Amino acid sequence: MIKEFKEFIARGNVMDLAVGVIVGAAFTAIVNSLVENLINPLLGIFIGSIDFSDLVLTVGKAHFRYGAFINSVINFLIIAFVVFLLIKLLNKLLPKPTEEPTDPEPTGEEKYLKEIVDLLKKDEK
């Protein structure tokens, strides 16, 4: 069981996934900082106030903080747009792999069969 687990962990896909998760977490921190420290204040200049966290609906003793939800949705949309722009930029910068259709090299059997066909055609004439 331990041997199988070691083989599973040592696979390339699992290691790639682990690296992706770590880099993704670091990237999320960077994008969150960008949104909170640069983009939200910039939007606040034009909109007035971008912080809706004070909006609360109270029903009895329950407090529904829908303003915090609105803030989360706005942050998500901004983050998604920034990620979209970054991916678009990376796609422009990184060269696309060219896929040229190539005819596969004929196998030995195919070569011999072609020679036989050519000899039979020659004998027919």
N, CA, C and O atoms as CSV, one atom per row, in Angstrom:
chain,resi,resn,atom,element,x,y,z
A,1,MET,N,N,0.818,-1.181,0.000
A,1,MET,CA,C,0.000,0.000,0.000
A,1,MET,C,C,0.875,1.263,0.000
A,1,MET,O,O,0.602,2.212,-0.735
A,2,ILE,N,N,1.911,1.267,0.816
A,2,ILE,CA,C,2.804,2.429,0.894
A,2,ILE,C,C,3.570,2.579,-0.415
A,2,ILE,O,O,3.790,3.694,-0.887
A,3,LYS,N,N,3.977,1.448,-1.001
A,3,LYS,CA,C,4.699,1.495,-2.267
A,3,LYS,C,C,3.820,2.100,-3.360
A,3,LYS,O,O,4.284,2.931,-4.141
A,4,GLU,N,N,2.559,1.689,-3.417
A,4,GLU,CA,C,1.634,2.239,-4.413
A,4,GLU,C,C,1.421,3.729,-4.201
A,4,GLU,O,O,1.328,4.495,-5.160
A,5,PHE,N,N,1.344,4.138,-2.921
A,5,PHE,CA,C,1.168,5.553,-2.618
A,5,PHE,C,C,2.388,6.351,-3.074
A,5,PHE,O,O,2.239,7.439,-3.632
A,6,LYS,N,N,3.588,5.829,-2.847
A,6,LYS,CA,C,4.808,6.506,-3.286
A,6,LYS,C,C,4.834,6.643,-4.803
A,6,LYS,O,O,5.213,7.689,-5.329
A,7,GLU,N,N,4.425,5.575,-5.513
A,7,GLU,CA,C,4.377,5.636,-6.972
A,7,GLU,C,C,3.360,6.670,-7.444
A,7,GLU,O,O,3.596,7.394,-8.411
A,8,PHE,N,N,2.226,6.729,-6.747
A,8,PHE,CA,C,1.194,7.702,-7.102
A,8,PHE,C,C,1.701,9.125,-6.922
A,8,PHE,O,O,1.500,9.977,-7.788
A,9,ILE,N,N,2.354,9.377,-5.808
A,9,ILE,CA,C,2.863,10.724,-5.516
A,9,ILE,C,C,3.989,11.092,-6.474
A,9,ILE,O,O,4.123,12.258,-6.846
A,10,ALA,N,N,4.792,10.127,-6.876
A,10,ALA,CA,C,5.941,10.409,-7.733
A,10,ALA,C,C,5.560,10.637,-9.191
A,10,ALA,O,O,6.406,11.044,-9.987
A,11,ARG,N,N,4.317,10.385,-9.554
A,11,ARG,CA,C,3.899,10.615,-10.937
A,11,ARG,C,C,4.036,12.087,-11.289
A,11,ARG,O,O,3.910,12.957,-10.428
A,12,GLY,N,N,4.292,12.352,-12.541
A,12,GLY,CA,C,4.466,13.731,-12.997
A,12,GLY,C,C,3.213,14.563,-12.845
A,12,GLY,O,O,3.293,15.738,-12.486
A,13,ASN,N,N,2.061,13.983,-13.109
A,13,ASN,CA,C,0.821,14.755,-13.037
A,13,ASN,C,C,0.539,15.248,-11.631
A,13,ASN,O,O,0.087,16.378,-11.445
A,14,VAL,N,N,0.803,14.405,-10.634
A,14,VAL,CA,C,0.553,14.811,-9.253
A,14,VAL,C,C,1.504,15.930,-8.862
A,14,VAL,O,O,1.103,16.884,-8.196
A,15,MET,N,N,2.755,15.818,-9.271
A,15,MET,CA,C,3.725,16.870,-8.947
A,15,MET,C,C,3.351,18.175,-9.660
A,15,MET,O,O,3.450,19.256,-9.078
A,16,ASP,N,N,2.925,18.069,-10.912
A,16,ASP,CA,C,2.490,19.265,-11.641
A,16,ASP,C,C,1.293,19.908,-10.954
A,16,ASP,O,O,1.211,21.131,-10.847
A,17,LEU,N,N,0.367,19.077,-10.492
A,17,LEU,CA,C,-0.808,19.596,-9.801
A,17,LEU,C,C,-0.398,20.308,-8.515
A,17,LEU,O,O,-0.911,21.384,-8.209
A,18,ALA,N,N,0.524,19.711,-7.763
A,18,ALA,CA,C,0.975,20.334,-6.518
A,18,ALA,C,C,1.630,21.685,-6.790
A,18,ALA,O,O,1.376,22.661,-6.084
A,19,VAL,N,N,2.467,21.731,-7.808
A,19,VAL,CA,C,3.110,23.002,-8.170
A,19,VAL,C,C,2.049,24.010,-8.605
A,19,VAL,O,O,2.120,25.184,-8.242
A,20,GLY,N,N,1.067,23.553,-9.382
A,20,GLY,CA,C,-0.005,24.442,-9.827
A,20,GLY,C,C,-0.803,25.017,-8.671
A,20,GLY,O,O,-1.159,26.195,-8.683
A,21,VAL,N,N,-1.086,24.189,-7.673
A,21,VAL,CA,C,-1.845,24.664,-6.509
A,21,VAL,C,C,-1.043,25.700,-5.738
A,21,VAL,O,O,-1.586,26.722,-5.317
A,22,ILE,N,N,0.248,25.442,-5.552
A,22,ILE,CA,C,1.096,26.381,-4.803
A,22,ILE,C,C,1.228,27.703,-5.553
A,22,ILE,O,O,1.088,28.774,-4.963
A,23,VAL,N,N,1.494,27.624,-6.838
A,23,VAL,CA,C,1.621,28.845,-7.635
A,23,VAL,C,C,0.274,29.562,-7.702
A,23,VAL,O,O,0.216,30.790,-7.647
A,24,GLY,N,N,-0.805,28.792,-7.822
A,24,GLY,CA,C,-2.143,29.392,-7.844
A,24,GLY,C,C,-2.462,30.137,-6.563
A,24,GLY,O,O,-3.054,31.215,-6.604
A,25,ALA,N,N,-2.074,29.575,-5.420
A,25,ALA,CA,C,-2.310,30.255,-4.139
A,25,ALA,C,C,-1.507,31.553,-4.067
A,25,ALA,O,O,-2.018,32.580,-3.621
A,26,ALA,N,N,-0.251,31.501,-4.505
A,26,ALA,CA,C,0.565,32.716,-4.495
A,26,ALA,C,C,0.003,33.745,-5.465
A,26,ALA,O,O,-0.024,34.937,-5.163
A,27,PHE,N,N,-0.443,33.289,-6.623
A,27,PHE,CA,C,-1.014,34.193,-7.616
A,27,PHE,C,C,-2.308,34.805,-7.104
A,27,PHE,O,O,-2.580,35.979,-7.353
A,28,THR,N,N,-3.112,34.013,-6.384
A,28,THR,CA,C,-4.356,34.531,-5.808
A,28,THR,C,C,-4.058,35.644,-4.817
A,28,THR,O,O,-4.761,36.654,-4.788
A,29,ALA,N,N,-3.030,35.470,-4.010
A,29,ALA,CA,C,-2.655,36.516,-3.054
A,29,ALA,C,C,-2.248,37.796,-3.776
A,29,ALA,O,O,-2.583,38.896,-3.335
A,30,ILE,N,N,-1.532,37.653,-4.873
A,30,ILE,CA,C,-1.103,38.828,-5.642
A,30,ILE,C,C,-2.304,39.527,-6.263
A,30,ILE,O,O,-2.419,40.751,-6.204
A,31,VAL,N,N,-3.195,38.744,-6.859
A,31,VAL,CA,C,-4.368,39.338,-7.505
A,31,VAL,C,C,-5.290,39.966,-6.469
A,31,VAL,O,O,-5.839,41.042,-6.709
A,32,ASN,N,N,-5.473,39.317,-5.319
A,32,ASN,CA,C,-6.292,39.912,-4.262
A,32,ASN,C,C,-5.706,41.236,-3.795
A,32,ASN,O,O,-6.438,42.199,-3.568
A,33,SER,N,N,-4.393,41.285,-3.652
A,33,SER,CA,C,-3.745,42.531,-3.261
A,33,SER,C,C,-3.936,43.604,-4.325
A,33,SER,O,O,-4.193,44.763,-4.001
A,34,LEU,N,N,-3.811,43.226,-5.582
A,34,LEU,CA,C,-4.038,44.163,-6.681
A,34,LEU,C,C,-5.449,44.735,-6.630
A,34,LEU,O,O,-5.649,45.940,-6.782
A,35,VAL,N,N,-6.425,43.853,-6.413
A,35,VAL,CA,C,-7.826,44.290,-6.374
A,35,VAL,C,C,-8.088,45.183,-5.171
A,35,VAL,O,O,-8.675,46.258,-5.304
A,36,GLU,N,N,-7.652,44.737,-3.991
A,36,GLU,CA,C,-7.954,45.483,-2.766
A,36,GLU,C,C,-7.191,46.800,-2.674
A,36,GLU,O,O,-7.741,47.793,-2.198
A,37,ASN,N,N,-5.943,46.828,-3.115
A,37,ASN,CA,C,-5.102,47.998,-2.896
A,37,ASN,C,C,-5.029,48.958,-4.071
A,37,ASN,O,O,-4.694,50.128,-3.887
A,38,LEU,N,N,-5.335,48.490,-5.276
A,38,LEU,CA,C,-5.221,49.367,-6.437
A,38,LEU,C,C,-6.541,49.563,-7.179
A,38,LEU,O,O,-6.961,50.693,-7.428
A,39,ILE,N,N,-7.182,48.468,-7.525
A,39,ILE,CA,C,-8.369,48.589,-8.379
A,39,ILE,C,C,-9.573,49.105,-7.604
A,39,ILE,O,O,-10.271,49.998,-8.084
A,40,ASN,N,N,-9.836,48.555,-6.401
A,40,ASN,CA,C,-10.990,49.035,-5.632
A,40,ASN,C,C,-10.887,50.528,-5.286
A,40,ASN,O,O,-11.877,51.243,-5.442
A,41,PRO,N,N,-9.739,51.024,-4.826
A,41,PRO,CA,C,-9.659,52.469,-4.580
A,41,PRO,C,C,-9.853,53.292,-5.860
A,41,PRO,O,O,-10.460,54.363,-5.826
A,42,LEU,N,N,-9.340,52.790,-6.979
A,42,LEU,CA,C,-9.530,53.487,-8.250
A,42,LEU,C,C,-11.015,53.542,-8.609
A,42,LEU,O,O,-11.522,54.586,-9.020
A,43,LEU,N,N,-11.702,52.421,-8.452
A,43,LEU,CA,C,-13.150,52.424,-8.705
A,43,LEU,C,C,-13.882,53.317,-7.708
A,43,LEU,O,O,-14.873,53.959,-8.053
A,44,GLY,N,N,-13.388,53.356,-6.471
A,44,GLY,CA,C,-13.998,54.209,-5.450
A,44,GLY,C,C,-13.945,55.683,-5.821
A,44,GLY,O,O,-14.826,56.451,-5.435
A,45,ILE,N,N,-12.924,56.083,-6.564
A,45,ILE,CA,C,-12.811,57.482,-7.009
A,45,ILE,C,C,-13.968,57.822,-7.935
A,45,ILE,O,O,-14.563,58.894,-7.824
A,46,PHE,N,N,-14.288,56.915,-8.845
A,46,PHE,CA,C,-15.320,57.184,-9.842
A,46,PHE,C,C,-16.731,56.890,-9.334
A,46,PHE,O,O,-17.670,57.609,-9.676
A,47,ILE,N,N,-16.890,55.856,-8.533
A,47,ILE,CA,C,-18.222,55.453,-8.078
A,47,ILE,C,C,-18.593,56.156,-6.780
A,47,ILE,O,O,-19.775,56.362,-6.506
A,48,GLY,N,N,-17.638,56.512,-6.010
A,48,GLY,CA,C,-17.898,57.134,-4.719
A,48,GLY,C,C,-17.428,56.196,-3.623
A,48,GLY,O,O,-16.391,56.429,-3.002
A,49,SER,N,N,-18.177,55.154,-3.388
A,49,SER,CA,C,-17.780,54.158,-2.401
A,49,SER,C,C,-18.022,52.780,-2.988
A,49,SER,O,O,-19.100,52.496,-3.509
A,50,ILE,N,N,-17.036,51.948,-2.901
A,50,ILE,CA,C,-17.178,50.597,-3.444
A,50,ILE,C,C,-17.408,49.586,-2.334
A,50,ILE,O,O,-17.574,48.398,-2.612
A,51,ASP,N,N,-17.420,50.029,-1.082
A,51,ASP,CA,C,-17.591,49.130,0.047
A,51,ASP,C,C,-19.064,49.058,0.429
A,51,ASP,O,O,-19.647,50.019,0.930
A,52,PHE,N,N,-19.645,47.890,0.177
A,52,PHE,CA,C,-21.054,47.683,0.494
A,52,PHE,C,C,-21.229,46.842,1.755
A,52,PHE,O,O,-22.344,46.414,2.054
A,53,SER,N,N,-20.161,46.598,2.495
A,53,SER,CA,C,-20.216,45.670,3.624
A,53,SER,C,C,-21.140,46.133,4.740
A,53,SER,O,O,-21.528,45.323,5.581
A,54,ASP,N,N,-21.504,47.413,4.773
A,54,ASP,CA,C,-22.405,47.906,5.813
A,54,ASP,C,C,-23.872,47.595,5.522
A,54,ASP,O,O,-24.723,47.788,6.390
A,55,LEU,N,N,-24.178,47.120,4.325
A,55,LEU,CA,C,-25.566,46.823,3.986
A,55,LEU,C,C,-25.993,45.519,4.652
A,55,LEU,O,O,-25.427,44.458,4.388
A,56,VAL,N,N,-26.999,45.614,5.517
A,56,VAL,CA,C,-27.455,44.456,6.284
A,56,VAL,C,C,-28.975,44.460,6.298
A,56,VAL,O,O,-29.603,45.503,6.481
A,57,LEU,N,N,-29.558,43.285,6.103
A,57,LEU,CA,C,-30.998,43.111,6.223
A,57,LEU,C,C,-31.240,42.339,7.505
A,57,LEU,O,O,-30.741,41.226,7.667
A,58,THR,N,N,-32.013,42.929,8.426
A,58,THR,CA,C,-32.269,42.287,9.712
A,58,THR,C,C,-33.707,41.798,9.751
A,58,THR,O,O,-34.650,42.564,9.551
A,59,VAL,N,N,-33.852,40.508,10.013
A,59,VAL,CA,C,-35.171,39.901,10.175
A,59,VAL,C,C,-35.153,39.195,11.522
A,59,VAL,O,O,-34.529,38.144,11.672
A,60,GLY,N,N,-35.831,39.768,12.490
A,60,GLY,CA,C,-35.785,39.221,13.846
A,60,GLY,C,C,-34.381,39.358,14.386
A,60,GLY,O,O,-33.831,40.457,14.444
A,61,LYS,N,N,-33.800,38.234,14.784
A,61,LYS,CA,C,-32.430,38.253,15.297
A,61,LYS,C,C,-31.413,37.880,14.224
A,61,LYS,O,O,-30.208,37.891,14.479
A,62,ALA,N,N,-31.889,37.550,13.031
A,62,ALA,CA,C,-30.986,37.160,11.937
A,62,ALA,C,C,-30.519,38.394,11.180
A,62,ALA,O,O,-31.313,39.279,10.860
A,63,HIS,N,N,-29.242,38.441,10.901
A,63,HIS,CA,C,-28.653,39.541,10.143
A,63,HIS,C,C,-28.113,38.981,8.815
A,63,HIS,O,O,-27.204,38.150,8.795
A,64,PHE,N,N,-28.683,39.446,7.744
A,64,PHE,CA,C,-28.245,39.031,6.415
A,64,PHE,C,C,-27.344,40.119,5.854
A,64,PHE,O,O,-27.811,41.196,5.484
A,65,ARG,N,N,-26.059,39.833,5.794
A,65,ARG,CA,C,-25.081,40.805,5.319
A,65,ARG,C,C,-24.912,40.659,3.798
A,65,ARG,O,O,-23.912,40.133,3.309
A,66,TYR,N,N,-25.905,41.134,3.092
A,66,TYR,CA,C,-25.867,41.017,1.638
A,66,TYR,C,C,-24.857,41.975,1.029
A,66,TYR,O,O,-24.421,41.767,-0.103
A,67,GLY,N,N,-24.481,43.007,1.746
A,67,GLY,CA,C,-23.453,43.935,1.261
A,67,GLY,C,C,-22.104,43.255,1.138
A,67,GLY,O,O,-21.365,43.511,0.187
A,68,ALA,N,N,-21.769,42.382,2.099
A,68,ALA,CA,C,-20.514,41.640,2.033
A,68,ALA,C,C,-20.532,40.693,0.835
A,68,ALA,O,O,-19.511,40.487,0.178
A,69,PHE,N,N,-21.710,40.118,0.558
A,69,PHE,CA,C,-21.834,39.246,-0.615
A,69,PHE,C,C,-21.633,40.048,-1.901
A,69,PHE,O,O,-20.968,39.585,-2.828
A,70,ILE,N,N,-22.204,41.241,-1.954
A,70,ILE,CA,C,-22.031,42.095,-3.139
A,70,ILE,C,C,-20.553,42.432,-3.321
A,70,ILE,O,O,-20.047,42.418,-4.443
A,71,ASN,N,N,-19.858,42.734,-2.216
A,71,ASN,CA,C,-18.414,42.995,-2.293
A,71,ASN,C,C,-17.669,41.781,-2.852
A,71,ASN,O,O,-16.777,41.925,-3.688
A,72,SER,N,N,-18.037,40.596,-2.390
A,72,SER,CA,C,-17.375,39.381,-2.871
A,72,SER,C,C,-17.618,39.169,-4.356
A,72,SER,O,O,-16.708,38.767,-5.081
A,73,VAL,N,N,-18.831,39.434,-4.815
A,73,VAL,CA,C,-19.145,39.277,-6.235
A,73,VAL,C,C,-18.340,40.281,-7.064
A,73,VAL,O,O,-17.798,39.932,-8.112
A,74,ILE,N,N,-18.268,41.511,-6.595
A,74,ILE,CA,C,-17.502,42.536,-7.312
A,74,ILE,C,C,-16.025,42.136,-7.367
A,74,ILE,O,O,-15.391,42.234,-8.417
A,75,ASN,N,N,-15.483,41.687,-6.235
A,75,ASN,CA,C,-14.081,41.255,-6.210
A,75,ASN,C,C,-13.849,40.085,-7.156
A,75,ASN,O,O,-12.843,40.047,-7.865
A,76,PHE,N,N,-14.781,39.126,-7.170
A,76,PHE,CA,C,-14.651,37.989,-8.078
A,76,PHE,C,C,-14.627,38.453,-9.533
A,76,PHE,O,O,-13.790,38.005,-10.316
A,77,LEU,N,N,-15.537,39.344,-9.890
A,77,LEU,CA,C,-15.590,39.817,-11.272
A,77,LEU,C,C,-14.315,40.546,-11.662
A,77,LEU,O,O,-13.815,40.387,-12.776
A,78,ILE,N,N,-13.794,41.340,-10.746
A,78,ILE,CA,C,-12.548,42.057,-11.029
A,78,ILE,C,C,-11.395,41.071,-11.172
A,78,ILE,O,O,-10.590,41.179,-12.098
A,79,ILE,N,N,-11.315,40.106,-10.248
A,79,ILE,CA,C,-10.241,39.105,-10.311
A,79,ILE,C,C,-10.350,38.294,-11.592
A,79,ILE,O,O,-9.345,38.047,-12.259
A,80,ALA,N,N,-11.565,37.878,-11.941
A,80,ALA,CA,C,-11.755,37.093,-13.165
A,80,ALA,C,C,-11.324,37.888,-14.394
A,80,ALA,O,O,-10.721,37.334,-15.313
A,81,PHE,N,N,-11.631,39.182,-14.414
A,81,PHE,CA,C,-11.248,40.020,-15.547
A,81,PHE,C,C,-9.731,40.179,-15.620
A,81,PHE,O,O,-9.153,40.129,-16.706
A,82,VAL,N,N,-9.087,40.369,-14.476
A,82,VAL,CA,C,-7.624,40.502,-14.450
A,82,VAL,C,C,-6.972,39.206,-14.919
A,82,VAL,O,O,-6.021,39.242,-15.701
A,83,VAL,N,N,-7.472,38.059,-14.451
A,83,VAL,CA,C,-6.925,36.778,-14.889
A,83,VAL,C,C,-7.129,36.604,-16.390
A,83,VAL,O,O,-6.236,36.124,-17.088
A,84,PHE,N,N,-8.310,36.995,-16.889
A,84,PHE,CA,C,-8.586,36.931,-18.323
A,84,PHE,C,C,-7.560,37.751,-19.113
A,84,PHE,O,O,-7.034,37.289,-20.125
A,85,LEU,N,N,-7.283,38.968,-18.642
A,85,LEU,CA,C,-6.304,39.814,-19.325
A,85,LEU,C,C,-4.911,39.206,-19.287
A,85,LEU,O,O,-4.182,39.257,-20.277
A,86,LEU,N,N,-4.534,38.625,-18.139
A,86,LEU,CA,C,-3.213,38.010,-18.031
A,86,LEU,C,C,-3.085,36.799,-18.954
A,86,LEU,O,O,-2.053,36.621,-19.601
A,87,ILE,N,N,-4.108,35.981,-19.017
A,87,ILE,CA,C,-4.072,34.811,-19.902
A,87,ILE,C,C,-4.018,35.256,-21.358
A,87,ILE,O,O,-3.293,34.675,-22.166
A,88,LYS,N,N,-4.783,36.282,-21.682
A,88,LYS,CA,C,-4.761,36.807,-23.053
A,88,LYS,C,C,-3.366,37.325,-23.404
A,88,LYS,O,O,-2.881,37.092,-24.511
A,89,LEU,N,N,-2.719,38.024,-22.472
A,89,LEU,CA,C,-1.369,38.532,-22.685
A,89,LEU,C,C,-0.377,37.380,-22.849
A,89,LEU,O,O,0.475,37.416,-23.737
A,90,LEU,N,N,-0.485,36.356,-21.994
A,90,LEU,CA,C,0.409,35.212,-22.100
A,90,LEU,C,C,0.230,34.487,-23.431
A,90,LEU,O,O,1.209,34.038,-24.027
A,91,ASN,N,N,-1.000,34.372,-23.896
A,91,ASN,CA,C,-1.245,33.713,-25.181
A,91,ASN,C,C,-0.601,34.482,-26.332
A,91,ASN,O,O,-0.162,33.875,-27.308
A,92,LYS,N,N,-0.540,35.802,-26.230
A,92,LYS,CA,C,0.109,36.597,-27.267
A,92,LYS,C,C,1.629,36.473,-27.194
A,92,LYS,O,O,2.304,36.446,-28.223
A,93,LEU,N,N,2.168,36.398,-25.970
A,93,LEU,CA,C,3.610,36.369,-25.790
A,93,LEU,C,C,4.221,35.002,-26.094
A,93,LEU,O,O,5.293,34.916,-26.692
A,94,LEU,N,N,3.545,33.948,-25.688
A,94,LEU,CA,C,4.089,32.613,-25.884
A,94,LEU,C,C,3.767,32.117,-27.283
A,94,LEU,O,O,2.636,32.257,-27.749
A,95,PRO,N,N,4.749,31.543,-27.951
A,95,PRO,CA,C,4.495,31.049,-29.308
A,95,PRO,C,C,3.570,29.839,-29.270
A,95,PRO,O,O,3.660,28.991,-28.382
A,96,LYS,N,N,2.687,29.783,-30.246
A,96,LYS,CA,C,1.775,28.657,-30.339
A,96,LYS,C,C,2.496,27.507,-31.034
A,96,LYS,O,O,3.231,27.718,-31.999
A,97,PRO,N,N,2.282,26.304,-30.544
A,97,PRO,CA,C,2.925,25.171,-31.222
A,97,PRO,C,C,2.291,24.961,-32.592
A,97,PRO,O,O,1.069,24.949,-32.744
A,98,THR,N,N,3.148,24.799,-33.564
A,98,THR,CA,C,2.639,24.588,-34.924
A,98,THR,C,C,2.427,23.106,-35.142
A,98,THR,O,O,3.302,22.282,-34.878
A,99,GLU,N,N,1.258,22.797,-35.626
A,99,GLU,CA,C,0.938,21.404,-35.907
A,99,GLU,C,C,0.831,21.233,-37.414
A,99,GLU,O,O,-0.217,21.476,-38.013
A,100,GLU,N,N,1.923,20.816,-38.005
A,100,GLU,CA,C,1.933,20.578,-39.434
A,100,GLU,C,C,1.652,19.102,-39.664
A,100,GLU,O,O,2.328,18.241,-39.101
A,101,PRO,N,N,0.671,18.814,-40.480
A,101,PRO,CA,C,0.407,17.396,-40.724
A,101,PRO,C,C,1.561,16.771,-41.499
A,101,PRO,O,O,1.939,17.239,-42.573
A,102,THR,N,N,2.094,15.737,-40.944
A,102,THR,CA,C,3.207,15.046,-41.588
A,102,THR,C,C,2.774,13.622,-41.902
A,102,THR,O,O,2.089,12.973,-41.111
A,103,ASP,N,N,3.180,13.160,-43.053
A,103,ASP,CA,C,2.902,11.781,-43.416
A,103,ASP,C,C,3.878,10.896,-42.659
A,103,ASP,O,O,5.084,11.139,-42.671
A,104,PRO,N,N,3.357,9.872,-42.002
A,104,PRO,CA,C,4.272,8.998,-41.263
A,104,PRO,C,C,5.166,8.218,-42.217
A,104,PRO,O,O,4.770,7.884,-43.333
A,105,GLU,N,N,6.352,7.941,-41.764
A,105,GLU,CA,C,7.317,7.164,-42.550
A,105,GLU,C,C,6.752,5.757,-42.733
A,105,GLU,O,O,6.309,5.137,-41.766
A,106,PRO,N,N,6.764,5.247,-43.974
A,106,PRO,CA,C,6.217,3.903,-44.188
A,106,PRO,C,C,7.039,2.849,-43.453
A,106,PRO,O,O,8.263,2.931,-43.359
A,107,THR,N,N,6.322,1.863,-42.940
A,107,THR,CA,C,6.997,0.784,-42.225
A,107,THR,C,C,7.694,-0.136,-43.230
A,107,THR,O,O,7.506,-0.014,-44.441
A,108,GLY,N,N,8.489,-1.043,-42.708
A,108,GLY,CA,C,9.193,-1.989,-43.565
A,108,GLY,C,C,8.234,-2.841,-44.379
A,108,GLY,O,O,8.477,-3.108,-45.556
A,109,GLU,N,N,7.146,-3.266,-43.753
A,109,GLU,CA,C,6.151,-4.068,-44.466
A,109,GLU,C,C,5.552,-3.291,-45.637
A,109,GLU,O,O,5.383,-3.822,-46.735
A,110,GLU,N,N,5.239,-2.037,-45.378
A,110,GLU,CA,C,4.636,-1.209,-46.431
A,110,GLU,C,C,5.609,-1.028,-47.601
A,110,GLU,O,O,5.205,-1.033,-48.764
A,111,LYS,N,N,6.891,-0.870,-47.277
A,111,LYS,CA,C,7.895,-0.711,-48.343
A,111,LYS,C,C,7.972,-1.975,-49.197
A,111,LYS,O,O,7.998,-1.912,-50.426
A,112,TYR,N,N,8.010,-3.140,-48.511
A,112,TYR,CA,C,8.081,-4.408,-49.257
A,112,TYR,C,C,6.827,-4.643,-50.086
A,112,TYR,O,O,6.906,-5.121,-51.218
A,113,LEU,N,N,5.654,-4.302,-49.514
A,113,LEU,CA,C,4.416,-4.470,-50.277
A,113,LEU,C,C,4.399,-3.569,-51.502
A,113,LEU,O,O,3.927,-3.971,-52.565
A,114,LYS,N,N,4.908,-2.361,-51.359
A,114,LYS,CA,C,4.959,-1.449,-52.504
A,114,LYS,C,C,5.886,-2.003,-53.579
A,114,LYS,O,O,5.577,-1.929,-54.768
A,115,GLU,N,N,7.027,-2.560,-53.160
A,115,GLU,CA,C,7.947,-3.166,-54.131
A,115,GLU,C,C,7.283,-4.332,-54.856
A,115,GLU,O,O,7.436,-4.487,-56.068
A,116,ILE,N,N,6.544,-5.152,-54.105
A,116,ILE,CA,C,5.849,-6.288,-54.720
A,116,ILE,C,C,4.816,-5.809,-55.716
A,116,ILE,O,O,4.703,-6.353,-56.814
A,117,VAL,N,N,4.054,-4.780,-55.331
A,117,VAL,CA,C,3.034,-4.228,-56.236
A,117,VAL,C,C,3.700,-3.673,-57.486
A,117,VAL,O,O,3.212,-3.879,-58.597
A,118,ASP,N,N,4.808,-2.974,-57.309
A,118,ASP,CA,C,5.522,-2.424,-58.471
A,118,ASP,C,C,6.031,-3.542,-59.384
A,118,ASP,O,O,5.945,-3.428,-60.607
A,119,LEU,N,N,6.562,-4.626,-58.796
A,119,LEU,CA,C,7.037,-5.757,-59.599
A,119,LEU,C,C,5.886,-6.437,-60.343
A,119,LEU,O,O,6.031,-6.825,-61.502
A,120,LEU,N,N,4.739,-6.577,-59.663
A,120,LEU,CA,C,3.582,-7.199,-60.329
A,120,LEU,C,C,3.080,-6.333,-61.479
A,120,LEU,O,O,2.700,-6.846,-62.531
A,121,LYS,N,N,3.080,-5.023,-61.273
A,121,LYS,CA,C,2.658,-4.119,-62.351
A,121,LYS,C,C,3.639,-4.207,-63.515
A,121,LYS,O,O,3.230,-4.157,-64.675
A,122,LYS,N,N,4.920,-4.336,-63.219
A,122,LYS,CA,C,5.952,-4.414,-64.254
A,122,LYS,C,C,5.797,-5.723,-65.041
A,122,LYS,O,O,5.959,-5.739,-66.261
A,123,ASP,N,N,5.483,-6.822,-64.333
A,123,ASP,CA,C,5.311,-8.117,-65.002
A,123,ASP,C,C,4.061,-8.152,-65.888
A,123,ASP,O,O,4.029,-8.862,-66.893
A,124,GLU,N,N,3.031,-7.379,-65.511
A,124,GLU,CA,C,1.796,-7.347,-66.306
A,124,GLU,C,C,2.019,-6.682,-67.665
A,124,GLU,O,O,1.311,-7.004,-68.619
A,125,LYS,N,N,2.933,-5.811,-67.775
A,125,LYS,CA,C,3.153,-5.072,-69.015
A,125,LYS,C,C,3.859,-5.879,-70.018
A,125,LYS,O,O,4.121,-5.401,-71.122
